[in-house]
Amino acid sequence: MKNKFVFLLFINYCSLIVAQEAFHNFGSVQIHETAQVGLHLDLINDGVFDQNLGLLGLYGIGKSLRISGANVAIFNDIEIIVDETLNLDTSLGAQNNVNFISGNIITQKDISNNSLDFLDVSFYNGAGTSSMVDGFSGIINKETFTFPVGDNTRYSPLTINSIAINSSAKCAYYYEDPNNPDSLPSQFDTQNTSTEFLSISNNEFWKLEGDLPSYVTLLWDSMSNIETLGETLSDLKVVGWSKADNLWVNLGNTEVNGSISSGSITSDLFIPNDYNIITLGGNRDDDEDLEDLELGNYYVNPNGDGENDFLVIEGIEEYPDNNIEIYNRYGVLVYKLENYANQFDGRANVSLTIKRDSGLESGVYFYILTLNELRKKHQGYLYLANPK
């Protein structure tokens, strides 16, 4: 209790000295047990300040605050109330709860060296348009997390769901045109795509770092203008700028929810570190009539009687360089295959919500067939009558 008392007195003493501009730690400081400490000054941490319990309040009344120094400070609970911004020149760690009340946390956005990091079982409350991380937020030892990131007053969190626990992952959001971003030195040409049919958002993007295969969920709202990306929600997909190929590629769509004005989309599995940035994409509104194949709507009844057991597209063998995507009526991708050769028999092969290789429910589905050599695509419907 003596150490706690001395520490609290020292903080109060510093805050009473008008000329004092920062609390500068050169030694070893600790907030004990249920102590509640309010810091109204900048923090320079060149010592040990990472074994804390209790609450640290960062209060910038009528001003901004700044955290800097050679070492990372880690606190148990953090409360943020700043009239302007809380600027991080070094990382800040949270072991339990971060309470966003007012003011954005600002980090450098062209590199991820500094970030607000959530450790182990930590979480947050209150993030939104008036208080968020405008820069990089990170996780340590977490498998699933929603990063509380945004840009100025635009809050646009990203959720990561990895196949295992991430030792480290980081995310930032940019309400900028990827063709000529203000915050990054590189440009990401939205016309440079892996297929002619892929459309890319020029309104916003996210930068996500992590080395584990992960599903990612992005949000959109009326300012995302997703109506320019596709005719229907099922046209939407997550896309990423490939570091290896220097172009935009399709990262999939395993689930989509919402409407044109707001909603969410979840990618297929991918490794974030393989991509510079990710954003919303879709299918270009340039469907062409296909005269080479007899395409239309289909009936599939996989009951083993030899009739309509598979989705058979007459003539598809003439165009082996193709891919097919099949969606349910909610816009969830349930089946996809490159070089399709009439294999679909009513069973899913991709989804977050439907077990792979399981029989799909009877009902109406729609498909998108892309013929890469002809640079054409076609969308149609099928009715699946799956036996019980």
C-alpha positions as CSV (number, residue, x, y, z in Angstrom):
1,M,0.0,0.0,0.0
2,K,2.9,2.3,0.6
3,N,4.1,2.2,-3.1
4,K,0.5,2.9,-4.2
5,F,0.2,5.9,-1.9
6,V,3.6,7.4,-3.0
7,F,2.7,6.9,-6.7
8,L,-0.7,8.6,-6.4
9,L,0.9,11.5,-4.5
10,F,3.6,11.8,-7.2
11,I,1.0,12.0,-10.0
12,N,-1.0,14.6,-8.2
13,Y,2.1,16.6,-7.4
14,C,3.1,16.7,-11.1
15,S,-0.3,17.8,-12.2
16,L,-0.2,20.7,-9.9
17,I,3.0,22.1,-11.4
18,V,1.9,24.4,-14.2
19,A,5.3,24.3,-15.9
20,Q,5.3,20.5,-15.9
21,E,4.3,19.4,-19.4
22,A,4.7,15.6,-19.0
23,F,5.0,12.8,-16.6
24,H,8.4,11.3,-17.4
25,N,9.1,7.8,-16.1
26,F,12.7,6.9,-15.9
27,G,12.4,4.1,-13.4
28,S,9.9,1.5,-12.4
29,V,6.3,2.5,-11.7
30,Q,3.2,0.4,-11.0
31,I,-0.5,1.1,-10.4
32,H,-1.6,-1.4,-7.7
33,E,-4.8,-3.2,-7.2
34,T,-8.0,-1.1,-7.5
35,A,-6.2,2.3,-7.7
36,Q,-7.7,4.9,-10.0
37,V,-5.2,7.3,-11.5
38,G,-6.0,10.3,-13.7
39,L,-3.3,11.6,-16.0
40,H,-3.8,15.1,-17.3
41,L,-0.3,15.4,-18.8
42,D,1.7,13.8,-21.6
43,L,3.4,10.5,-20.7
44,I,7.0,9.8,-21.6
45,N,7.9,6.3,-20.7
46,D,11.6,5.5,-20.7
47,G,11.3,3.1,-17.8
48,V,9.2,0.1,-16.7
49,F,5.5,0.8,-16.7
50,D,3.9,-2.5,-17.7
51,Q,2.8,-4.3,-14.5
52,N,-0.3,-2.3,-13.7
53,L,-3.6,-3.0,-12.1
54,G,-6.5,-0.6,-11.5
55,L,-7.5,2.2,-13.9
56,L,-5.6,4.8,-15.7
57,G,-7.6,7.7,-17.0
58,L,-6.2,9.8,-19.8
59,Y,-7.9,13.2,-19.6
60,G,-7.1,16.0,-22.0
61,I,-9.4,18.8,-21.1
62,G,-9.3,21.4,-23.8
63,K,-6.2,19.9,-25.3
64,S,-4.5,16.8,-26.8
65,L,-2.4,14.3,-25.0
66,R,0.7,12.4,-26.2
67,I,2.3,9.1,-25.2
68,S,5.9,8.6,-26.2
69,G,9.2,7.1,-24.9
70,A,11.5,4.2,-25.6
71,N,9.3,1.6,-23.8
72,V,5.7,0.4,-24.2
73,A,3.3,1.2,-21.3
74,I,0.8,-1.5,-20.5
75,F,-2.3,-0.8,-18.3
76,N,-5.1,-2.9,-17.0
77,D,-8.1,-0.6,-17.5
78,I,-7.8,2.6,-19.7
79,E,-10.3,5.4,-19.9
80,I,-10.0,8.0,-22.6
81,I,-11.5,11.4,-22.4
82,V,-9.8,14.0,-24.5
83,D,-11.3,17.1,-26.1
84,E,-8.9,16.8,-29.1
85,T,-6.8,13.6,-29.7
86,L,-4.6,11.1,-27.9
87,N,-1.5,10.7,-30.0
88,L,0.7,7.6,-29.8
89,D,4.4,7.9,-30.6
90,T,4.9,4.5,-29.1
91,S,2.5,1.6,-28.6
92,L,0.0,1.5,-25.7
93,G,-1.2,-1.9,-24.3
94,A,-4.4,-2.9,-22.6
95,Q,-4.8,-6.0,-20.5
96,N,-8.5,-5.7,-19.6
97,N,-10.9,-2.9,-20.7
98,V,-10.5,0.2,-22.8
99,N,-13.4,2.6,-22.3
100,F,-13.7,5.0,-25.3
101,I,-15.6,8.1,-24.2
102,S,-14.4,11.0,-26.3
103,G,-11.5,11.8,-28.6
104,N,-9.7,9.7,-31.2
105,I,-6.4,7.8,-30.7
106,I,-4.1,8.8,-33.4
107,T,-1.1,6.7,-34.7
108,Q,1.1,7.0,-37.8
109,K,-0.9,5.4,-40.7
110,D,1.9,4.7,-43.2
111,I,3.6,2.2,-40.8
112,S,2.2,0.1,-38.0
113,N,5.1,0.5,-35.5
114,N,2.8,2.3,-33.0
115,S,-0.6,1.0,-32.1
116,L,-3.2,0.6,-29.4
117,D,-2.8,-3.1,-28.6
118,F,-5.4,-5.4,-26.9
119,L,-3.7,-8.3,-25.0
120,D,-5.1,-11.7,-24.3
121,V,-8.6,-11.4,-22.9
122,S,-8.9,-7.6,-23.1
123,F,-11.8,-5.8,-24.7
124,Y,-13.3,-2.3,-25.2
125,N,-16.5,-0.3,-24.8
126,G,-17.9,2.8,-26.4
127,A,-16.0,3.0,-29.6
128,G,-17.8,4.9,-32.4
129,T,-17.9,8.1,-34.4
130,S,-16.7,10.2,-31.4
131,S,-14.0,8.0,-30.1
132,M,-12.0,5.3,-32.1
133,V,-8.5,4.4,-33.2
134,D,-7.6,6.6,-36.2
135,G,-4.6,4.6,-37.1
136,F,-3.4,1.1,-36.1
137,S,-5.0,-1.1,-33.5
138,G,-3.4,-4.4,-32.7
139,I,-4.0,-7.7,-30.9
140,I,-1.7,-10.0,-29.1
141,N,-2.7,-13.6,-28.4
142,K,-6.3,-13.4,-29.8
143,E,-8.0,-15.5,-32.4
144,T,-11.1,-13.4,-33.0
145,F,-11.4,-9.6,-32.6
146,T,-13.1,-6.5,-34.0
147,F,-10.6,-3.7,-34.4
148,P,-12.1,-0.4,-33.3
149,V,-10.7,1.5,-36.2
150,G,-11.9,4.5,-38.3
151,D,-10.9,7.7,-40.1
152,N,-11.7,11.0,-38.4
153,T,-15.4,10.7,-37.7
154,R,-16.0,7.7,-39.9
155,Y,-16.0,4.5,-37.8
156,S,-15.5,1.4,-39.8
157,P,-14.4,-1.6,-37.6
158,L,-13.0,-4.8,-39.1
159,T,-13.5,-8.3,-37.6
160,I,-10.8,-11.0,-37.9
161,N,-11.5,-14.6,-37.3
162,S,-8.3,-16.7,-37.6
163,I,-7.8,-20.4,-37.7
164,A,-5.7,-20.2,-34.5
165,I,-4.5,-17.6,-31.9
166,N,-2.6,-14.7,-33.4
167,S,0.6,-13.9,-31.7
168,S,0.2,-10.5,-33.3
169,A,-2.1,-8.8,-35.8
170,K,-2.8,-5.1,-36.7
171,C,-5.4,-3.1,-38.6
172,A,-6.1,0.4,-39.8
173,Y,-8.9,2.0,-41.8
174,Y,-8.5,4.6,-44.6
175,Y,-11.4,6.7,-46.0
176,E,-9.3,7.4,-49.0
177,D,-9.1,6.5,-52.7
178,P,-6.7,3.5,-53.1
179,N,-5.8,4.8,-56.5
180,N,-4.0,7.8,-54.8
181,P,-4.1,7.5,-51.0
182,D,-3.0,10.4,-48.9
183,S,-1.6,8.2,-46.0
184,L,0.4,5.6,-47.9
185,P,3.2,6.0,-50.4
186,S,1.9,3.4,-52.8
187,Q,-0.9,3.4,-55.3
188,F,-3.3,0.6,-55.9
189,D,-4.9,0.9,-59.4
190,T,-8.6,-0.2,-59.1
191,Q,-8.5,-1.0,-62.9
192,N,-5.7,-3.5,-62.5
193,T,-7.6,-6.6,-61.6
194,S,-7.1,-10.4,-61.9
195,T,-10.2,-10.6,-64.1
196,E,-12.1,-8.1,-66.2
197,F,-15.3,-8.7,-64.2
198,L,-13.9,-7.6,-60.9
199,S,-14.9,-4.1,-59.6
200,I,-13.0,-2.4,-56.8
201,S,-14.2,0.3,-54.4
202,N,-12.4,3.7,-54.8
203,N,-13.9,5.1,-51.6
204,E,-12.1,3.3,-48.7
205,F,-9.8,0.5,-47.7
206,W,-8.3,-1.4,-44.7
207,K,-4.7,-2.4,-44.1
208,L,-4.5,-5.7,-42.2
209,E,-1.4,-7.4,-41.0
210,G,-1.2,-11.0,-39.7
211,D,0.4,-14.3,-40.7
212,L,-2.5,-16.8,-40.0
213,P,-5.2,-17.8,-42.5
214,S,-8.2,-15.8,-41.5
215,Y,-11.8,-14.8,-42.4
216,V,-12.4,-11.1,-42.4
217,T,-15.7,-9.2,-42.1
218,L,-16.0,-5.7,-43.5
219,L,-18.9,-3.3,-43.1
220,W,-20.4,-0.8,-45.5
221,D,-22.8,2.1,-45.2
222,S,-24.4,4.7,-47.6
223,M,-21.0,6.4,-48.0
224,S,-19.5,3.2,-49.3
225,N,-21.5,3.5,-52.6
226,I,-21.6,-0.3,-53.0
227,E,-24.3,0.1,-55.7
228,T,-21.3,0.9,-58.0
229,L,-19.8,-2.5,-57.3
230,G,-22.6,-4.8,-58.4
231,E,-26.3,-5.1,-59.1
232,T,-27.1,-7.3,-56.1
233,L,-25.6,-8.0,-52.7
234,S,-24.6,-11.4,-54.0
235,D,-22.2,-9.6,-56.4
236,L,-20.2,-8.2,-53.5
237,K,-16.9,-9.8,-52.4
238,V,-13.8,-8.9,-50.3
239,V,-10.9,-8.0,-52.5
240,G,-7.2,-7.6,-51.8
241,W,-4.1,-6.1,-53.5
242,S,-1.8,-9.0,-54.0
243,K,1.8,-8.3,-53.0
244,A,3.0,-11.1,-55.3
245,D,1.1,-10.1,-58.4
246,N,0.6,-6.4,-57.9
247,L,-3.1,-6.5,-58.8
248,W,-6.5,-6.9,-57.2
249,V,-7.8,-10.4,-56.6
250,N,-11.0,-11.9,-55.3
251,L,-10.8,-12.9,-51.6
252,G,-14.3,-14.4,-51.6
253,N,-17.7,-14.0,-50.1
254,T,-18.8,-16.6,-47.5
255,E,-21.6,-14.5,-46.0
256,V,-23.3,-11.2,-46.8
257,N,-26.0,-9.5,-44.7
258,G,-27.8,-6.2,-44.9
259,S,-29.0,-3.9,-47.7
260,I,-27.6,-1.5,-50.2
261,S,-27.4,1.2,-47.5
262,S,-25.6,-0.8,-44.8
263,G,-24.4,-4.3,-44.2
264,S,-21.5,-6.7,-43.7
265,I,-19.6,-9.2,-45.8
266,T,-17.2,-12.0,-44.8
267,S,-14.3,-13.2,-46.9
268,D,-13.1,-16.7,-47.6
269,L,-9.8,-17.7,-45.8
270,F,-6.7,-15.8,-46.8
271,I,-3.4,-14.8,-45.2
272,P,-3.5,-11.0,-44.5
273,N,0.3,-10.5,-44.9
274,D,-0.1,-11.6,-48.6
275,Y,-2.0,-8.4,-49.3
276,N,-1.0,-4.7,-49.0
277,I,-4.6,-3.6,-48.5
278,I,-8.2,-5.0,-48.7
279,T,-11.5,-3.4,-49.5
280,L,-15.0,-4.1,-50.9
281,G,-15.4,-5.4,-54.5
282,G,-18.0,-6.8,-56.8
283,N,-18.9,-7.9,-60.3
284,R,-18.8,-5.4,-63.0
285,D,-22.2,-4.6,-64.6
286,D,-21.1,-5.8,-68.0
287,D,-22.7,-9.2,-68.4
288,E,-22.7,-10.3,-72.0
289,D,-25.0,-12.7,-73.8
290,L,-23.4,-16.1,-74.4
291,E,-24.1,-17.6,-77.7
292,D,-21.6,-20.4,-77.4
293,L,-23.4,-22.3,-74.7
294,E,-27.1,-23.1,-74.0
295,L,-27.3,-21.4,-70.6
296,G,-30.4,-20.9,-68.6
297,N,-32.2,-22.0,-65.4
298,Y,-31.7,-25.6,-64.1
299,Y,-33.4,-28.2,-62.0
300,V,-31.1,-30.4,-59.9
301,N,-32.5,-33.5,-58.1
302,P,-29.6,-35.6,-56.7
303,N,-31.7,-38.7,-55.8
304,G,-29.5,-41.2,-57.7
305,D,-31.9,-42.0,-60.5
306,G,-29.6,-40.8,-63.2
307,E,-31.7,-37.8,-64.2
308,N,-30.8,-34.3,-63.0
309,D,-28.4,-35.6,-60.4
310,F,-25.9,-32.9,-61.2
311,L,-25.9,-29.4,-62.5
312,V,-25.1,-30.2,-66.1
313,I,-24.2,-27.2,-68.4
314,E,-24.3,-28.5,-71.9
315,G,-21.0,-27.6,-73.8
316,I,-19.0,-26.6,-70.7
317,E,-16.3,-29.1,-71.7
318,E,-15.4,-26.8,-74.6
319,Y,-14.4,-24.1,-72.2
320,P,-12.5,-25.8,-69.4
321,D,-10.9,-22.4,-68.3
322,N,-14.0,-21.4,-66.2
323,N,-15.2,-20.9,-62.7
324,I,-18.6,-21.2,-61.1
325,E,-20.1,-19.7,-57.9
326,I,-23.4,-20.8,-56.4
327,Y,-25.3,-18.7,-53.9
328,N,-28.3,-19.4,-51.8
329,R,-31.3,-17.0,-51.7
330,Y,-29.7,-15.0,-48.8
331,G,-26.6,-14.3,-50.9
332,V,-24.3,-16.8,-49.1
333,L,-21.7,-18.5,-51.3
334,V,-22.2,-22.2,-50.8
335,Y,-20.2,-23.7,-53.7
336,K,-17.4,-22.5,-56.0
337,L,-15.1,-24.4,-58.3
338,E,-12.5,-23.5,-61.0
339,N,-12.6,-25.6,-64.2
340,Y,-16.2,-26.7,-63.6
341,A,-17.1,-29.9,-65.4
342,N,-20.7,-30.6,-64.2
343,Q,-19.7,-31.8,-60.6
344,F,-22.3,-30.0,-58.5
345,D,-24.6,-32.5,-56.8
346,G,-26.4,-30.4,-54.2
347,R,-23.6,-30.4,-51.6
348,A,-21.8,-27.3,-50.3
349,N,-18.0,-27.0,-50.6
350,V,-17.5,-23.6,-49.0
351,S,-19.3,-21.7,-46.2
352,L,-19.0,-20.4,-42.7
353,T,-22.5,-21.5,-41.7
354,I,-23.0,-24.6,-43.8
355,K,-20.9,-27.7,-43.2
356,R,-18.8,-28.6,-46.2
357,D,-19.8,-31.6,-48.2
358,S,-23.3,-31.5,-46.6
359,G,-26.5,-31.6,-48.6
360,L,-28.0,-28.2,-49.1
361,E,-31.6,-27.4,-48.3
362,S,-34.1,-27.6,-51.2
363,G,-34.9,-24.3,-52.7
364,V,-33.9,-21.6,-55.3
365,Y,-30.2,-20.9,-55.8
366,F,-28.4,-18.8,-58.4
367,Y,-25.1,-19.3,-60.1
368,I,-22.5,-17.1,-61.8
369,L,-20.5,-18.8,-64.5
370,T,-17.4,-17.1,-65.8
371,L,-15.7,-18.2,-69.0
372,N,-12.2,-16.8,-68.7
373,E,-11.1,-17.4,-72.3
374,L,-14.2,-15.6,-73.7
375,R,-14.0,-13.0,-71.0
376,K,-17.7,-13.5,-70.5
377,K,-20.0,-14.3,-67.6
378,H,-23.5,-15.4,-67.1
379,Q,-25.9,-15.5,-64.1
380,G,-28.8,-17.8,-63.9
381,Y,-30.9,-19.8,-61.4
382,L,-31.3,-23.4,-60.4
383,Y,-33.9,-25.1,-58.2
384,L,-32.4,-27.8,-56.0
385,A,-34.7,-30.6,-54.8
386,N,-32.5,-32.4,-52.3
387,P,-33.8,-35.7,-51.0
388,K,-34.2,-35.9,-47.2
